[in-house]
Amino acid sequence: MARTPSLPQAQNGTRALAMPNSFKQIPGSICAPRGFKAAAVFCGIKRRKLDLALIASDVPAAVAGMFTTNQVCAAPVKLSAQREAKKFAQAIVANSGNANACTGRQGIRDAKRMAEMAAVALKLKASDVLVCSTGRIGVPMPMENVERGIRACAPLLARSVTNARQAAEAVMTTDTRRKEIALEFEIGKSTVRIGAICKGAGMIQPGMATMLAFVTTDVAIEPDLLKRALRVAVTQSFNRITVDGDMSTNDSVIMFANGLARNSKFEIRDSKFQEALNFVCLELAKMIVRDGEGVSRFVTLHVHGARSAGEAEAAARAIANSVLVKTSWCGGDPNWGRILCALGYSKARVNESRVDVGYAKPGSRKTLFAFRRGQPTKVALKILSKISTAPEFDLHVHLNLGHADFTMYASDLTESYVAFNRRYESGPASG
């Protein structure tokens, strides 16, 4: 079944980004940092589209990763989580079209075999290779195709914009476009680069989503510090998005730092590295929501004035995942009643007489309130609707009970989402 067009983007699949002057956007995504190569091939897991990718560093790299918190997790997640616990790794083999989830002991053997095949092709140790898969759940991995694909892919590894783009395309499932970004900035006297790709469009709900994200950097950084930096970045980005409230079995964010920028490791502690990594992850996370299945609205939801950080998050998640709220966004209806309802059943403390609900254009400081201090305002519905019918808008909810805030990035829920997901490849769910 055909996907409806998602929110508009620039022709190359990316948006013009507003970023600090100290960062420069550059081409090449995962191949932009020194010493990283990528390649992708079609091996017959999907129909006629690239479906297997390799990403490799020329030298051992510090490794960090975060994975789905779903108790039902795929074989590649189990394997890669074990290998990410080490300090260093050197390559990733990833496929789309088959999640290798709920496939029992054979699934574990297949994930290990993928790593072994990639290691042989790249002349590495199998323990230095991480594995990621995404696609249909509960279907055995077609290993003959996969092995043939790995052998064909390895000789194609190169550091090029084209190869990076092909790798981004090879991990797509229901995505309508590739998602990629790269930045360049200075740490001391060294020029440092961060590049990344990701996939995701449905089953999008923190922690993370049905998503794979691969981040590369040539920064020199201790492995433990890299793991902490990635955890901070993911918490502020991939764990703050939702399309449909479902959490996948295969979510993985993996980062390599190979040190070829030769910066001082002492300088990294007080550098712009964390800020740049936060920016990269958040931009990718927003790309996922904008490309959500059937999405026609991108909503930045701000909850202000909760008693605690936990209550601010609980309130935001209740609103962002409410089917009634999301369908009202689809209709461009500024329905504050549904928002109040979601607040009321959240785990946050709410005093109806103190709540404010307002709408604003993206990034605007001017908020038009539909509900203030327990009662509707006199702002005309047509004025509010002019904001809420736009492809993107901000929603501000003030609880006025404390000082804690939380921001989420959410989509609407459309008829197209239902039509698309009632028969995904006539088979088990997608992971």
N, C-alpha and C positions, 0 to 999 in steps of 0.2 A: 504494500500500500504506500502511496506517495506521501512524503512528508510535506506539510505546509511550509512555506518559506519562513525562516526564523528572522529575528530582528536584523535590520540592515547593518552591513559592515562595509568597510572599504573593499575594493575589488580584489586585493591580495589576501583577504581573509582576516586582516588585522584592522585595528582602529588607530587613528592618530592619538597618541598617548600624551596626557599632561603629566610631566614628571619634573622633579627637581633639576635645576640647571647643572648640577654636578654629575648627572647621568646622561649618557648619550645612547640613544637607541641605534642598534646596528643590525645588519642582516646576519643570517646564518644559524640562529637559534642554538641547538646543541653542538653545532660544529664551530660556533664563533670562538669559544675559548681555545687557547693553544692546546694542541695534543689530543684533541677529540675527533674521532671519525664516526661515520654512520653509513648505513646502507639499508635498502629494503628491496624485497622481491615479492612476487605473487607465487605461492606454492600450492594453491588449491584448497585452502581452508575456507576461504570466502569464494564468491563468484566473480571472477574476472578482475578483482581489485587487489592492490598490494595488501598483504596480510602477514608479513613477517619482517622484523627489523632487528638489526644489530647496532649497538652503540658501544664503542670501545675507547679507552684511554691508551695512549702510547706507553704510559708508565703506571704503576700501581697508584691508586687514588684513595684518599680518605673517603669513606662511604657513610652515608646516613640514610635512613628510611623511616617511613611511617606507613602503617597498613590498616586495613579495615578492622573495626572492633566488632564486626558481626561474628557471633559464635560459630556460624557456618561459614568457614572461609576456604578458599580454593587452595589446591595443592601448591601452585606457584607462590602464594602468599606465605604458606607455612615454610617452604624452602628458603625463600628470599629473606624472611624475617630472621631465620637462623643465621644466614650469611651476613646480613646487615649488622648483626651483633658484634662482628669482628671490627677491626679498625680499618681494613683496606680491602678493596676489590678492584676489578679492572674492566668488566664488560657486563652488558645486559642483553639478553635475547628476549624479544617480546613478540607476541602474535595477537591478532584479532580474529574474530569469527568463532572462537571456541574458548570458553572460560576455564576449562579443565577444573571445574568445580563440581563437588558431589560425585566424584568419579572413583572414590575408594582408593585402595592401595595401588591400583594401576595408575591412577592420576599422579600419585607421588613418584612412582617409577618413571612416568613420562616426563614430569617436570625435571627430575634428576637427569634423565637422558638428554633433554634439551640442553641443559647446562654442559653436560659432558661433550655433546656434539659441538657446541659453540667453542668450548675450551680447546678441543682438538683442532678445529679450523683456525683458531686464533693463536694456537701454541701457548695456551695458558693452563693453569690448574683449574679443575672444575669448581673448586671451592671459591674461586675468584669471579665466578659468573653468577649473576642474579637472573631470575626468570620472572616474567610477567605475562599474563594472558587475560583476554577479555572477549566476551561473546556469549554464546549460548551455554547455559548451565546444564549439567547432567549428560553431556555427550562425550564419548571417548575421544581423545585427541588423535587425529589421523597422523600417526607418527611417521609413516613412510613419506608423506607430503612434507612434514615438518623437517625431517632429516635432509631431504632433498633440498628444501629451501635454505637451510643453514649452510649447506655446502656451496650452494649457488651464491649466497649473500656475502659470505666472508671475503671473497676476492674483490668485491665491489666497494669495500670500505674506503671512504675518502673524506677529506675535510672540505666540504663544499656546501654552498647554499642549496643546491639541488638535492644532494643526498640528505640533508637535514629535513627538507620539505617532504621528501619521500618517506622518511622514517615517521614523520608526523602523520602522514596519510595512512601508513601501514597499520597504525594502532586504532584507527577510527572504526566505529561500528555504526551507530545511528547518527553520528555527527554529520553535519552538512558541509563542514569546512575544517581545515587543519587549524590548530591552535599553537602558536609559537611566538617566542619573544627572545631578545638578547639585548643586554646592556653592557656598556663600557664605562669605567670610572677609574679614579686614581686612589690608591692607598699608598701614602707616602710618595715615593718617587716611582712607584710601579704602576703600570696600567693593568687593570684587572677586568676580566669579562665574566659575565654570567649568562648562560643560555638555557632555554627550556622549551619543551613541548608538552602537550597533554591531550587527552581525549576525555570526552564525557558529554552526555546530552540527556540521558534518562537515568532513573534510579539515583537521583541526586539528593542526598541528605546527609548532613554531617553525622558521625565522623566520616569525613570526606564524601565520596560519591562513587557511582560506578565509573571510576576514573583511573587512568594511569597518568602519572606525571613524571617526567625525567628531567633533572636539572644538572647541568654541568658547569663547572667553573675552574679556572686555572689558578685560583687563589691558593696560597700556601696557608694551611690552617690545621690545627690539631684535630684528629677525628672526634674527640669528645666535644670539642667546641662546635664542630660542624653539626653534630647530632643535636646539640642544644639549639643552635641557630635555626635548623630546619624545623624543629618542634615549635619554636616561636612563630616562624613564618606560616606554617600550616594552620596553627591555631587561629591566626588572624585572617586566613584566606579560605582554603579548601574546607575548613570546618565551620565556615560561616555562610555557606550557600545551600540553597534548596530549590529543587524544581518540583519534586513530587512526594517528598517525605520518605522515600524508600532508600535503605542502605544496602549496598551490594556486598557480594562475597569476595571481590577481587581488588578492592581499592588499594593502590600502592603509589607512594611518592618516593622516588629514589634519587639521591643526589651524590655526585662524584666531585671531588676537589683534588686535582692532580698536582698543584703546587708550581706549575710551570711559569706563573707570573713572577716568581722569585721575590715576592714581597716579604718584608719582615713579619714573622709570626707574632712578634710583640705588638706591631702596629695594628693587627687585625682586631684586637680587643677593643680599641677605641676608634675604629674606622667606620666607614660608611657601608661595610659589608652587610650587616644585618638589615639596614634600611633598604639596600638594593635587593636583597633576597626577599624581603617582605613585599616590595613593589612587584617583583617578577611573579611571585606566587599569587598575589591578589589580582593582578591583571589576567592571569590564566584562569583563575577561579571565576572571574566575571565573564570571561569568554565562554565558559561552560554554561553559565546560566543564560546568556544571550542566545546560545545555540541549543537551548533545551527543546525537547520534543514538543512541537506544536506551540512553542512560546510566542506570545504577541506583546507581553509587557515585561519590562525589567524594573523591579522595585527595590530601591535601597531603603530598608526599614531601620529606623533609629528608635530605640527605646531609651528614654531618659528618666532619671530620677527614681530609680528603683532603690530598695533598701540595701541590696547587696549585688555583687556581680552575678552570682548564681540566679538571683531572682530576675535581674535584667535579661539574662540569657533565656530563662524559662518563659518569660513573657514574649520575647521576640520569636522564639521557636513556635510557641502556640499560635501566634498570629500568622507567621510565614507558612506554616504547614496546614492551616485550616482550609479545608476544601471549600467551605462557603466563602471565606475571604478571597481565596485564589480565583474562584469563579466570578466573584464580583469584580475583581481586577480585570478579568477577561472581558467583561461587559463594559468596562470603563466606569463602573458605578462606585462612587465614593461612599460606600456603605459602612459608616462608622459603627452601626449597630452590631454587625458581625464581628468587628474588631473588639468591641467591648465584650461580646460573648466569649471570644477566644481568651481574652485577658482573664475573664472570670473563672474559667476552668483551668487556667495555668497554675503552676505551683508558686507563682509570685503573689505577694501580698498586694491586693488592689483595693482601693477605696474609690468607688464609682464617683463620688462627689468631688474628687480631686483630679480626675483624669482629663487630659486634653488630647485631642486627635486632630492632626493637621496635615495638609498636603502642600508640596512645594515642587517647583521645577528642579531638575537635577542640579545639586550643588548650590541652590539659591538659599540665601539667608532669609528670604521673605516666605513665611509660612501662612497659609490660609487655614484657619481652624474651623472644622465642621462641628466640633464638640468641645465644650470647655466647662470644667468644674461641674460636671454632672448634668449638663443639659445642652441641647443643640444650639448652635449660634444662628445668627441671621444671615450668614453668607449664603448667597443664592446657589442652588444646586447646579445650575448651568455653569457657574464660575468654577466650582469645585470639579465638575465633570470635564471642563476644558483641560485641567491638569491631569486627571486620572485616565483620560482617553489617549494621552500621549504614549508613545512606545516606551518611554522611560519617565519615571517620576520618583520623588522621595516621599516617604510616609514617616511622620514624626508622632510618636506616642509618649506623652509625658505622664508618669505616674505620680510625680510630685510627693514622693515619700522618702527620698534619700538622694544620694549623689552618684549612684552607679548607672552606667550606660552600657548599651550593647548594640552593635550594628550587624545586620544580616543582609544578604543579597538574594532576592527571591524572584520567582516568576509567577505568572498566572497559570491557570489550568484550563485548557481549551478542549473543545470537541475533537480537535485534531489529535491531541494527546491520547484520548480514549480510543479513537479509531485506529491509531497507529499501534497501540499496545494490546489491543484485544487479540491480535494474531501476529506475534513477533516471530517471523520465519517458521510459522506453523509448528513451533516446538517449544521446549522448555524456556524458562526465563533467561534474560540476558544478564551477564555479570561483567 
